[in-house]
Amino acid sequence: MALLAFHLPTLNACLNALAALLLVCGFVAIRRGQRERHKRLMLAAFATSTVFLVCYLIHKATAGHTPFPGSGTAKTIYLAILLTHTILAASVVPLALLTMRAAFTQRFERHKKLARVTFPIWLYVSITGVVIWWFLYSGTFDPPVAPASPEAGAQPPAGAAAPR
């Protein structure tokens, strides 16, 4: 289970990226008048986001909170993105369900009105999910490791002159 928990953040980022791609493709399809393709793509985006949510909850239940490894401006930016992501993520499920229900009941004017709100929020949440993963797991913001000093018993690299 620990190995699964270790890989879930990367899987979650991939699921978020896939959901974003499916959302954009679904948007393009409806703009081109391809209703059936739009429907399939949006259902695939919803299924992908649902799998993400299940994996996310499993990860949080098994691994708990992951603190941001950096500090300063990077941490401020991370926290701003995390705050907006979290607030908007809470609205995606009900908005997506309402938007899909309007489409399935053939209330297309209502569907269009809801989709104008749902789509950008859902897309933002999917993209910022990947950005948050990058902030937490890319290693870019890990604190620097101080080099070992010779006084601490570190050996000089092979072939280097010994200190006098």
VMD Tcl script that builds the backbone (N, CA, C; Angstrom):
set m [mol new atoms 492]
animate dup $m
set s [atomselect $m all]
$s set {name element resname resid chain x y z} {
  {N N MET 1 A 0.825 -1.195 0.000}
  {CA C MET 1 A 0.000 0.000 0.000}
  {C C MET 1 A 0.866 1.255 0.000}
  {N N ALA 2 A 2.013 1.200 0.690}
  {CA C ALA 2 A 2.905 2.363 0.748}
  {C C ALA 2 A 3.433 2.705 -0.644}
  {N N LEU 3 A 3.735 1.695 -1.446}
  {CA C LEU 3 A 4.217 1.937 -2.804}
  {C C LEU 3 A 3.133 2.609 -3.640}
  {N N LEU 4 A 1.891 2.155 -3.492}
  {CA C LEU 4 A 0.776 2.773 -4.200}
  {C C LEU 4 A 0.629 4.231 -3.783}
  {N N ALA 5 A 0.688 4.499 -2.495}
  {CA C ALA 5 A 0.558 5.867 -1.988}
  {C C ALA 5 A 1.680 6.746 -2.525}
  {N N PHE 6 A 2.870 6.168 -2.696}
  {CA C PHE 6 A 4.016 6.909 -3.215}
  {C C PHE 6 A 3.776 7.353 -4.657}
  {N N HIS 7 A 3.130 6.519 -5.469}
  {CA C HIS 7 A 2.916 6.810 -6.888}
  {C C HIS 7 A 1.617 7.556 -7.173}
  {N N LEU 8 A 0.715 7.637 -6.219}
  {CA C LEU 8 A -0.568 8.284 -6.462}
  {C C LEU 8 A -0.461 9.757 -6.857}
  {N N PRO 9 A 0.415 10.553 -6.274}
  {CA C PRO 9 A 0.487 11.950 -6.714}
  {C C PRO 9 A 0.795 12.093 -8.212}
  {N N THR 10 A 1.698 11.268 -8.715}
  {CA C THR 10 A 2.022 11.330 -10.142}
  {C C THR 10 A 0.841 10.850 -10.979}
  {N N LEU 11 A 0.191 9.784 -10.558}
  {CA C LEU 11 A -1.012 9.320 -11.252}
  {C C LEU 11 A -2.071 10.418 -11.248}
  {N N ASN 12 A -2.250 11.070 -10.107}
  {CA C ASN 12 A -3.244 12.145 -10.005}
  {C C ASN 12 A -2.920 13.296 -10.953}
  {N N ALA 13 A -1.661 13.659 -11.059}
  {CA C ALA 13 A -1.264 14.722 -11.988}
  {C C ALA 13 A -1.570 14.318 -13.428}
  {N N CYS 14 A -1.299 13.062 -13.762}
  {CA C CYS 14 A -1.596 12.567 -15.108}
  {C C CYS 14 A -3.100 12.566 -15.375}
  {N N LEU 15 A -3.882 12.174 -14.383}
  {CA C LEU 15 A -5.342 12.190 -14.534}
  {C C LEU 15 A -5.846 13.621 -14.702}
  {N N ASN 16 A -5.302 14.565 -13.963}
  {CA C ASN 16 A -5.687 15.973 -14.123}
  {C C ASN 16 A -5.317 16.486 -15.507}
  {N N ALA 17 A -4.134 16.145 -15.985}
  {CA C ALA 17 A -3.707 16.576 -17.319}
  {C C ALA 17 A -4.624 15.970 -18.389}
  {N N LEU 18 A -4.962 14.693 -18.232}
  {CA C LEU 18 A -5.859 14.045 -19.182}
  {C C LEU 18 A -7.240 14.685 -19.148}
  {N N ALA 19 A -7.751 14.981 -17.967}
  {CA C ALA 19 A -9.057 15.639 -17.850}
  {C C ALA 19 A -9.031 16.990 -18.558}
  {N N ALA 20 A -7.963 17.755 -18.369}
  {CA C ALA 20 A -7.845 19.063 -19.032}
  {C C ALA 20 A -7.851 18.897 -20.552}
  {N N LEU 21 A -7.106 17.930 -21.039}
  {CA C LEU 21 A -7.062 17.672 -22.485}
  {C C LEU 21 A -8.442 17.278 -23.014}
  {N N LEU 22 A -9.127 16.401 -22.305}
  {CA C LEU 22 A -10.470 15.977 -22.720}
  {C C LEU 22 A -11.453 17.147 -22.695}
  {N N LEU 23 A -11.340 17.999 -21.693}
  {CA C LEU 23 A -12.212 19.178 -21.617}
  {C C LEU 23 A -12.004 20.098 -22.820}
  {N N VAL 24 A -10.765 20.365 -23.154}
  {CA C VAL 24 A -10.472 21.235 -24.294}
  {C C VAL 24 A -10.958 20.596 -25.588}
  {N N CYS 25 A -10.722 19.301 -25.746}
  {CA C CYS 25 A -11.195 18.613 -26.949}
  {C C CYS 25 A -12.724 18.624 -27.026}
  {N N GLY 26 A -13.387 18.461 -25.884}
  {CA C GLY 26 A -14.845 18.528 -25.843}
  {C C GLY 26 A -15.347 19.907 -26.218}
  {N N PHE 27 A -14.655 20.945 -25.754}
  {CA C PHE 27 A -15.004 22.319 -26.102}
  {C C PHE 27 A -14.866 22.541 -27.609}
  {N N VAL 28 A -13.753 22.091 -28.164}
  {CA C VAL 28 A -13.527 22.239 -29.609}
  {C C VAL 28 A -14.603 21.476 -30.381}
  {N N ALA 29 A -14.947 20.283 -29.927}
  {CA C ALA 29 A -15.953 19.473 -30.624}
  {C C ALA 29 A -17.301 20.189 -30.678}
  {N N ILE 30 A -17.737 20.773 -29.576}
  {CA C ILE 30 A -19.049 21.438 -29.584}
  {C C ILE 30 A -18.989 22.704 -30.427}
  {N N ARG 31 A -17.846 23.387 -30.440}
  {CA C ARG 31 A -17.692 24.574 -31.299}
  {C C ARG 31 A -17.795 24.208 -32.775}
  {N N ARG 32 A -17.403 22.989 -33.093}
  {CA C ARG 32 A -17.480 22.508 -34.480}
  {C C ARG 32 A -18.826 21.847 -34.779}
  {N N GLY 33 A -19.717 21.844 -33.800}
  {CA C GLY 33 A -21.038 21.259 -34.003}
  {C C GLY 33 A -21.075 19.740 -33.890}
  {N N GLN 34 A -20.044 19.159 -33.318}
  {CA C GLN 34 A -19.963 17.696 -33.197}
  {C C GLN 34 A -20.512 17.276 -31.834}
  {N N ARG 35 A -21.834 17.261 -31.717}
  {CA C ARG 35 A -22.491 17.006 -30.424}
  {C C ARG 35 A -22.163 15.642 -29.837}
  {N N GLU 36 A -22.200 14.618 -30.669}
  {CA C GLU 36 A -21.953 13.257 -30.158}
  {C C GLU 36 A -20.515 13.123 -29.665}
  {N N ARG 37 A -19.579 13.670 -30.418}
  {CA C ARG 37 A -18.171 13.643 -29.999}
  {C C ARG 37 A -17.991 14.455 -28.707}
  {N N HIS 38 A -18.629 15.622 -28.631}
  {CA C HIS 38 A -18.598 16.461 -27.429}
  {C C HIS 38 A -19.099 15.664 -26.226}
  {N N LYS 39 A -20.206 14.998 -26.400}
  {CA C LYS 39 A -20.798 14.210 -25.306}
  {C C LYS 39 A -19.816 13.136 -24.820}
  {N N ARG 40 A -19.233 12.389 -25.749}
  {CA C ARG 40 A -18.282 11.329 -25.367}
  {C C ARG 40 A -17.056 11.897 -24.655}
  {N N LEU 41 A -16.539 12.999 -25.174}
  {CA C LEU 41 A -15.354 13.611 -24.568}
  {C C LEU 41 A -15.641 14.152 -23.173}
  {N N MET 42 A -16.793 14.778 -23.001}
  {CA C MET 42 A -17.125 15.332 -21.683}
  {C C MET 42 A -17.412 14.215 -20.678}
  {N N LEU 43 A -18.024 13.133 -21.124}
  {CA C LEU 43 A -18.232 11.980 -20.223}
  {C C LEU 43 A -16.888 11.358 -19.843}
  {N N ALA 44 A -15.965 11.315 -20.810}
  {CA C ALA 44 A -14.619 10.795 -20.515}
  {C C ALA 44 A -13.898 11.722 -19.531}
  {N N ALA 45 A -14.063 13.032 -19.686}
  {CA C ALA 45 A -13.453 13.987 -18.744}
  {C C ALA 45 A -14.041 13.786 -17.351}
  {N N PHE 46 A -15.351 13.583 -17.271}
  {CA C PHE 46 A -15.986 13.381 -15.973}
  {C C PHE 46 A -15.501 12.073 -15.332}
  {N N ALA 47 A -15.415 11.010 -16.134}
  {CA C ALA 47 A -14.929 9.723 -15.614}
  {C C ALA 47 A -13.479 9.859 -15.133}
  {N N THR 48 A -12.660 10.551 -15.903}
  {CA C THR 48 A -11.258 10.765 -15.529}
  {C C THR 48 A -11.159 11.554 -14.229}
  {N N SER 49 A -11.955 12.595 -14.105}
  {CA C SER 49 A -11.947 13.392 -12.873}
  {C C SER 49 A -12.476 12.596 -11.684}
  {N N THR 50 A -13.409 11.688 -11.937}
  {CA C THR 50 A -13.930 10.833 -10.874}
  {C C THR 50 A -12.847 9.873 -10.386}
  {N N VAL 51 A -12.117 9.266 -11.316}
  {CA C VAL 51 A -11.007 8.383 -10.937}
  {C C VAL 51 A -9.965 9.185 -10.165}
  {N N PHE 52 A -9.679 10.411 -10.636}
  {CA C PHE 52 A -8.749 11.268 -9.905}
  {C C PHE 52 A -9.214 11.465 -8.462}
  {N N LEU 53 A -10.484 11.807 -8.283}
  {CA C LEU 53 A -10.998 12.090 -6.949}
  {C C LEU 53 A -10.847 10.885 -6.028}
  {N N VAL 54 A -11.136 9.690 -6.541}
  {CA C VAL 54 A -10.984 8.470 -5.742}
  {C C VAL 54 A -9.507 8.282 -5.357}
  {N N CYS 55 A -8.612 8.423 -6.326}
  {CA C CYS 55 A -7.178 8.267 -6.051}
  {C C CYS 55 A -6.678 9.341 -5.084}
  {N N TYR 56 A -7.168 10.555 -5.241}
  {CA C TYR 56 A -6.782 11.648 -4.350}
  {C C TYR 56 A -7.197 11.338 -2.908}
  {N N LEU 57 A -8.420 10.881 -2.738}
  {CA C LEU 57 A -8.899 10.553 -1.392}
  {C C LEU 57 A -8.116 9.386 -0.781}
  {N N ILE 58 A -7.779 8.390 -1.597}
  {CA C ILE 58 A -6.953 7.269 -1.113}
  {C C ILE 58 A -5.585 7.800 -0.662}
  {N N HIS 59 A -4.997 8.673 -1.482}
  {CA C HIS 59 A -3.687 9.225 -1.136}
  {C C HIS 59 A -3.745 10.015 0.166}
  {N N LYS 60 A -4.756 10.854 0.306}
  {CA C LYS 60 A -4.869 11.653 1.533}
  {C C LYS 60 A -5.111 10.759 2.754}
  {N N ALA 61 A -5.875 9.678 2.576}
  {CA C ALA 61 A -6.149 8.770 3.687}
  {C C ALA 61 A -4.906 7.975 4.089}
  {N N THR 62 A -4.040 7.675 3.123}
  {CA C THR 62 A -2.869 6.848 3.427}
  {C C THR 62 A -1.610 7.658 3.709}
  {N N ALA 63 A -1.443 8.796 3.032}
  {CA C ALA 63 A -0.203 9.565 3.168}
  {C C ALA 63 A -0.386 10.854 3.955}
  {N N GLY 64 A -1.594 11.335 4.060}
  {CA C GLY 64 A -1.831 12.570 4.794}
  {C C GLY 64 A -1.407 13.807 4.032}
  {N N HIS 65 A -1.149 14.863 4.763}
  {CA C HIS 65 A -0.794 16.165 4.212}
  {C C HIS 65 A 0.641 16.162 3.697}
  {N N THR 66 A 0.860 16.813 2.557}
  {CA C THR 66 A 2.206 16.973 2.010}
  {C C THR 66 A 2.578 18.448 2.105}
  {N N PRO 67 A 3.522 18.797 2.977}
  {CA C PRO 67 A 3.894 20.211 3.115}
  {C C PRO 67 A 4.711 20.689 1.912}
  {N N PHE 68 A 4.582 21.954 1.591}
  {CA C PHE 68 A 5.378 22.545 0.511}
  {C C PHE 68 A 6.830 22.603 0.960}
  {N N PRO 69 A 7.763 22.112 0.137}
  {CA C PRO 69 A 9.160 22.036 0.575}
  {C C PRO 69 A 9.928 23.347 0.487}
  {N N GLY 70 A 9.395 24.353 -0.195}
  {CA C GLY 70 A 10.138 25.591 -0.391}
  {C C GLY 70 A 9.742 26.680 0.584}
  {N N SER 71 A 10.186 27.897 0.267}
  {CA C SER 71 A 9.890 29.041 1.134}
  {C C SER 71 A 9.879 30.303 0.284}
  {N N GLY 72 A 9.626 31.429 0.941}
  {CA C GLY 72 A 9.693 32.726 0.271}
  {C C GLY 72 A 8.599 32.930 -0.762}
  {N N THR 73 A 8.974 33.582 -1.863}
  {CA C THR 73 A 8.030 33.907 -2.933}
  {C C THR 73 A 7.400 32.658 -3.525}
  {N N ALA 74 A 8.182 31.612 -3.706}
  {CA C ALA 74 A 7.647 30.369 -4.270}
  {C C ALA 74 A 6.522 29.823 -3.396}
  {N N LYS 75 A 6.707 29.881 -2.095}
  {CA C LYS 75 A 5.673 29.385 -1.180}
  {C C LYS 75 A 4.423 30.256 -1.257}
  {N N THR 76 A 4.595 31.560 -1.364}
  {CA C THR 76 A 3.455 32.471 -1.488}
  {C C THR 76 A 2.664 32.165 -2.754}
  {N N ILE 77 A 3.352 31.972 -3.864}
  {CA C ILE 77 A 2.690 31.640 -5.128}
  {C C ILE 77 A 1.979 30.298 -5.011}
  {N N TYR 78 A 2.670 29.311 -4.450}
  {CA C TYR 78 A 2.069 27.993 -4.251}
  {C C TYR 78 A 0.791 28.087 -3.429}
  {N N LEU 79 A 0.837 28.801 -2.314}
  {CA C LEU 79 A -0.329 28.907 -1.444}
  {C C LEU 79 A -1.486 29.636 -2.126}
  {N N ALA 80 A -1.191 30.640 -2.944}
  {CA C ALA 80 A -2.242 31.351 -3.684}
  {C C ALA 80 A -2.910 30.418 -4.689}
  {N N ILE 81 A -2.102 29.633 -5.394}
  {CA C ILE 81 A -2.657 28.676 -6.356}
  {C C ILE 81 A -3.450 27.599 -5.613}
  {N N LEU 82 A -2.890 27.097 -4.523}
  {CA C LEU 82 A -3.572 26.055 -3.749}
  {C C LEU 82 A -4.912 26.547 -3.217}
  {N N LEU 83 A -4.958 27.771 -2.723}
  {CA C LEU 83 A -6.202 28.318 -2.175}
  {C C LEU 83 A -7.286 28.400 -3.251}
  {N N THR 84 A -6.948 28.999 -4.394}
  {CA C THR 84 A -7.954 29.120 -5.460}
  {C C THR 84 A -8.339 27.751 -5.997}
  {N N HIS 85 A -7.356 26.877 -6.135}
  {CA C HIS 85 A -7.622 25.511 -6.613}
  {C C HIS 85 A -8.597 24.794 -5.675}
  {N N THR 86 A -8.347 24.869 -4.388}
  {CA C THR 86 A -9.163 24.152 -3.404}
  {C C THR 86 A -10.593 24.682 -3.370}
  {N N ILE 87 A -10.737 25.996 -3.338}
  {CA C ILE 87 A -12.077 26.592 -3.307}
  {C C ILE 87 A -12.863 26.215 -4.566}
  {N N LEU 88 A -12.230 26.360 -5.720}
  {CA C LEU 88 A -12.931 26.062 -6.973}
  {C C LEU 88 A -13.154 24.561 -7.160}
  {N N ALA 89 A -12.229 23.735 -6.676}
  {CA C ALA 89 A -12.385 22.277 -6.807}
  {C C ALA 89 A -13.647 21.794 -6.096}
  {N N ALA 90 A -13.979 22.431 -4.994}
  {CA C ALA 90 A -15.187 22.038 -4.254}
  {C C ALA 90 A -16.450 22.266 -5.074}
  {N N SER 91 A -16.391 23.160 -6.051}
  {CA C SER 91 A -17.579 23.448 -6.857}
  {C C SER 91 A -17.674 22.598 -8.118}
  {N N VAL 92 A -16.602 21.934 -8.507}
  {CA C VAL 92 A -16.597 21.219 -9.792}
  {C C VAL 92 A -17.621 20.084 -9.827}
  {N N VAL 93 A -17.655 19.250 -8.800}
  {CA C VAL 93 A -18.567 18.102 -8.829}
  {C C VAL 93 A -20.024 18.542 -8.964}
  {N N PRO 94 A -20.534 19.432 -8.096}
  {CA C PRO 94 A -21.933 19.823 -8.279}
  {C C PRO 94 A -22.182 20.544 -9.608}
  {N N LEU 95 A -21.258 21.401 -10.027}
  {CA C LEU 95 A -21.441 22.100 -11.303}
  {C C LEU 95 A -21.447 21.123 -12.478}
  {N N ALA 96 A -20.508 20.177 -12.473}
  {CA C ALA 96 A -20.444 19.197 -13.562}
  {C C ALA 96 A -21.711 18.341 -13.593}
  {N N LEU 97 A -22.183 17.925 -12.425}
  {CA C LEU 97 A -23.402 17.117 -12.374}
  {C C LEU 97 A -24.617 17.903 -12.872}
  {N N LEU 98 A -24.750 19.145 -12.460}
  {CA C LEU 98 A -25.867 19.971 -12.926}
  {C C LEU 98 A -25.797 20.209 -14.433}
  {N N THR 99 A -24.588 20.459 -14.931}
  {CA C THR 99 A -24.395 20.710 -16.360}
  {C C THR 99 A -24.731 19.460 -17.173}
  {N N MET 100 A -24.281 18.304 -16.698}
  {CA C MET 100 A -24.590 17.047 -17.408}
  {C C MET 100 A -26.077 16.723 -17.340}
  {N N ARG 101 A -26.680 16.948 -16.190}
  {CA C ARG 101 A -28.120 16.678 -16.054}
  {C C ARG 101 A -28.931 17.524 -17.037}
  {N N ALA 102 A -28.557 18.785 -17.184}
  {CA C ALA 102 A -29.254 19.645 -18.139}
  {C C ALA 102 A -29.123 19.094 -19.559}
  {N N ALA 103 A -27.944 18.593 -19.903}
  {CA C ALA 103 A -27.748 18.029 -21.247}
  {C C ALA 103 A -28.545 16.739 -21.419}
  {N N PHE 104 A -28.507 15.858 -20.417}
  {CA C PHE 104 A -29.206 14.575 -20.523}
  {C C PHE 104 A -30.724 14.729 -20.558}
  {N N THR 105 A -31.233 15.806 -19.968}
  {CA C THR 105 A -32.678 16.059 -20.000}
  {C C THR 105 A -33.035 16.980 -21.171}
  {N N GLN 106 A -32.078 17.197 -22.042}
  {CA C GLN 106 A -32.231 17.975 -23.280}
  {C C GLN 106 A -32.663 19.418 -23.030}
  {N N ARG 107 A -32.240 19.962 -21.926}
  {CA C ARG 107 A -32.450 21.386 -21.652}
  {C C ARG 107 A -31.147 22.104 -22.043}
  {N N PHE 108 A -30.960 22.236 -23.346}
  {CA C PHE 108 A -29.675 22.675 -23.869}
  {C C PHE 108 A -29.367 24.146 -23.589}
  {N N GLU 109 A -30.371 24.994 -23.485}
  {CA C GLU 109 A -30.098 26.390 -23.129}
  {C C GLU 109 A -29.542 26.461 -21.702}
  {N N ARG 110 A -30.149 25.715 -20.797}
  {CA C ARG 110 A -29.647 25.662 -19.416}
  {C C ARG 110 A -28.251 25.037 -19.396}
  {N N HIS 111 A -28.074 23.983 -20.186}
  {CA C HIS 111 A -26.767 23.329 -20.283}
  {C C HIS 111 A -25.697 24.328 -20.725}
  {N N LYS 112 A -25.994 25.119 -21.744}
  {CA C LYS 112 A -25.027 26.108 -22.242}
  {C C LYS 112 A -24.695 27.150 -21.175}
  {N N LYS 113 A -25.710 27.635 -20.466}
  {CA C LYS 113 A -25.476 28.628 -19.410}
  {C C LYS 113 A -24.595 28.054 -18.310}
  {N N LEU 114 A -24.917 26.845 -17.880}
  {CA C LEU 114 A -24.108 26.199 -16.838}
  {C C LEU 114 A -22.693 25.906 -17.330}
  {N N ALA 115 A -22.581 25.454 -18.563}
  {CA C ALA 115 A -21.267 25.095 -19.114}
  {C C ALA 115 A -20.342 26.304 -19.203}
  {N N ARG 116 A -20.904 27.482 -19.427}
  {CA C ARG 116 A -20.081 28.702 -19.483}
  {C C ARG 116 A -19.417 28.996 -18.137}
  {N N VAL 117 A -20.010 28.486 -17.066}
  {CA C VAL 117 A -19.416 28.635 -15.732}
  {C C VAL 117 A -18.570 27.407 -15.391}
  {N N THR 118 A -19.125 26.232 -15.655}
  {CA C THR 118 A -18.476 24.975 -15.280}
  {C C THR 118 A -17.158 24.753 -16.006}
  {N N PHE 119 A -17.153 24.945 -17.320}
  {CA C PHE 119 A -15.974 24.638 -18.124}
  {C C PHE 119 A -14.713 25.366 -17.649}
  {N N PRO 120 A -14.721 26.701 -17.511}
  {CA C PRO 120 A -13.463 27.353 -17.100}
  {C C PRO 120 A -13.024 26.974 -15.684}
  {N N ILE 121 A -13.976 26.757 -14.795}
  {CA C ILE 121 A -13.611 26.357 -13.434}
  {C C ILE 121 A -12.994 24.972 -13.438}
  {N N TRP 122 A -13.639 24.036 -14.115}
  {CA C TRP 122 A -13.151 22.657 -14.189}
  {C C TRP 122 A -11.781 22.616 -14.860}
  {N N LEU 123 A -11.609 23.371 -15.941}
  {CA C LEU 123 A -10.324 23.406 -16.637}
  {C C LEU 123 A -9.240 24.002 -15.726}
  {N N TYR 124 A -9.556 25.095 -15.041}
  {CA C TYR 124 A -8.599 25.718 -14.117}
  {C C TYR 124 A -8.183 24.737 -13.024}
  {N N VAL 125 A -9.150 24.047 -12.452}
  {CA C VAL 125 A -8.855 23.094 -11.375}
  {C C VAL 125 A -7.986 21.953 -11.903}
  {N N SER 126 A -8.274 21.463 -13.099}
  {CA C SER 126 A -7.471 20.376 -13.665}
  {C C SER 126 A -6.037 20.823 -13.929}
  {N N ILE 127 A -5.878 22.000 -14.500}
  {CA C ILE 127 A -4.531 22.503 -14.805}
  {C C ILE 127 A -3.762 22.828 -13.523}
  {N N THR 128 A -4.410 23.505 -12.584}
  {CA C THR 128 A -3.701 23.839 -11.347}
  {C C THR 128 A -3.401 22.603 -10.514}
  {N N GLY 129 A -4.163 21.534 -10.705}
  {CA C GLY 129 A -3.818 20.265 -10.050}
  {C C GLY 129 A -2.448 19.780 -10.488}
  {N N VAL 130 A -2.152 19.920 -11.770}
  {CA C VAL 130 A -0.830 19.535 -12.296}
  {C C VAL 130 A 0.236 20.501 -11.768}
  {N N VAL 131 A -0.082 21.779 -11.724}
  {CA C VAL 131 A 0.864 22.785 -11.227}
  {C C VAL 131 A 1.203 22.521 -9.753}
  {N N ILE 132 A 0.202 22.196 -8.969}
  {CA C ILE 132 A 0.424 21.888 -7.548}
  {C C ILE 132 A 1.319 20.665 -7.405}
  {N N TRP 133 A 1.074 19.642 -8.213}
  {CA C TRP 133 A 1.946 18.455 -8.205}
  {C C TRP 133 A 3.383 18.883 -8.489}
  {N N TRP 134 A 3.582 19.731 -9.481}
  {CA C TRP 134 A 4.925 20.175 -9.839}
  {C C TRP 134 A 5.576 20.907 -8.672}
  {N N PHE 135 A 4.832 21.784 -8.022}
  {CA C PHE 135 A 5.372 22.491 -6.862}
  {C C PHE 135 A 5.796 21.517 -5.763}
  {N N LEU 136 A 4.999 20.499 -5.506}
  {CA C LEU 136 A 5.260 19.589 -4.387}
  {C C LEU 136 A 6.288 18.499 -4.700}
  {N N TYR 137 A 6.305 18.001 -5.931}
  {CA C TYR 137 A 7.063 16.777 -6.195}
  {C C TYR 137 A 8.176 16.910 -7.227}
  {N N SER 138 A 8.360 18.064 -7.845}
  {CA C SER 138 A 9.380 18.178 -8.894}
  {C C SER 138 A 10.789 18.250 -8.326}
  {N N GLY 139 A 10.921 18.615 -7.059}
  {CA C GLY 139 A 12.247 18.777 -6.469}
  {C C GLY 139 A 12.812 20.167 -6.693}
  {N N THR 140 A 12.128 20.980 -7.487}
  {CA C THR 140 A 12.588 22.330 -7.797}
  {C C THR 140 A 12.674 23.201 -6.550}
  {N N PHE 141 A 11.772 22.969 -5.610}
  {CA C PHE 141 A 11.693 23.845 -4.441}
  {C C PHE 141 A 12.236 23.211 -3.172}
  {N N ASP 142 A 12.899 22.062 -3.292}
  {CA C ASP 142 A 13.492 21.438 -2.119}
  {C C ASP 142 A 14.600 22.332 -1.578}
  {N N PRO 143 A 14.728 22.391 -0.260}
  {CA C PRO 143 A 15.802 23.213 0.310}
  {C C PRO 143 A 17.155 22.696 -0.164}
  {N N PRO 144 A 18.107 23.584 -0.438}
  {CA C PRO 144 A 19.421 23.125 -0.893}
  {C C PRO 144 A 20.133 22.358 0.214}
  {N N VAL 145 A 20.921 21.398 -0.197}
  {CA C VAL 145 A 21.689 20.596 0.752}
  {C C VAL 145 A 23.092 21.194 0.815}
  {N N ALA 146 A 23.532 21.512 2.010}
  {CA C ALA 146 A 24.867 22.089 2.189}
  {C C ALA 146 A 25.918 21.020 1.912}
  {N N PRO 147 A 26.967 21.397 1.178}
  {CA C PRO 147 A 28.028 20.413 0.928}
  {C C PRO 147 A 28.731 20.053 2.236}
  {N N ALA 148 A 29.179 18.824 2.297}
  {CA C ALA 148 A 29.886 18.366 3.497}
  {C C ALA 148 A 31.245 19.067 3.567}
  {N N SER 149 A 31.640 19.446 4.755}
  {CA C SER 149 A 32.938 20.115 4.918}
  {C C SER 149 A 33.998 19.069 5.230}
  {N N PRO 150 A 35.254 19.340 4.855}
  {CA C PRO 150 A 36.327 18.387 5.149}
  {C C PRO 150 A 36.471 18.137 6.643}
  {N N GLU 151 A 36.140 19.146 7.471}
  {CA C GLU 151 A 36.258 18.974 8.910}
  {C C GLU 151 A 35.271 17.935 9.428}
  {N N ALA 152 A 34.183 17.748 8.707}
  {CA C ALA 152 A 33.149 16.812 9.154}
  {C C ALA 152 A 33.493 15.379 8.759}
  {N N GLY 153 A 34.700 15.170 8.245}
  {CA C GLY 153 A 35.118 13.819 7.906}
  {C C GLY 153 A 34.842 13.441 6.464}
  {N N ALA 154 A 34.461 14.401 5.641}
  {CA C ALA 154 A 34.195 14.107 4.236}
  {C C ALA 154 A 35.525 13.902 3.525}
  {N N GLN 155 A 35.552 13.006 2.601}
  {CA C GLN 155 A 36.757 12.721 1.832}
  {C C GLN 155 A 36.748 13.565 0.564}
  {N N PRO 156 A 37.914 14.095 0.150}
  {CA C PRO 156 A 37.964 14.857 -1.089}
  {C C PRO 156 A 37.713 13.909 -2.276}
  {N N PRO 157 A 37.240 14.444 -3.391}
  {CA C PRO 157 A 36.998 13.597 -4.557}
  {C C PRO 157 A 38.283 12.884 -4.976}
  {N N ALA 158 A 38.137 11.723 -5.606}
  {CA C ALA 158 A 39.297 10.948 -6.044}
  {C C ALA 158 A 40.141 11.797 -6.971}
  {N N GLY 159 A 41.445 11.792 -6.757}
  {CA C GLY 159 A 42.374 12.537 -7.597}
  {C C GLY 159 A 42.578 13.964 -7.138}
  {N N ALA 160 A 41.787 14.437 -6.177}
  {CA C ALA 160 A 41.944 15.811 -5.701}
  {C C ALA 160 A 43.059 15.851 -4.649}
  {N N ALA 161 A 43.729 16.962 -4.590}
  {CA C ALA 161 A 44.795 17.128 -3.609}
  {C C ALA 161 A 44.180 17.226 -2.226}
  {N N ALA 162 A 44.834 16.573 -1.273}
  {CA C ALA 162 A 44.343 16.601 0.119}
  {C C ALA 162 A 44.603 17.992 0.680}
  {N N PRO 163 A 43.709 18.506 1.508}
  {CA C PRO 163 A 43.932 19.833 2.113}
  {C C PRO 163 A 45.125 19.785 3.055}
  {N N ARG 164 A 45.887 20.885 3.144}
  {CA C ARG 164 A 47.078 20.929 4.003}
  {C C ARG 164 A 46.799 21.617 5.274}
}
mol reanalyze $m
mol bondsrecalc $m
mol representation Tube
mol addrep $m
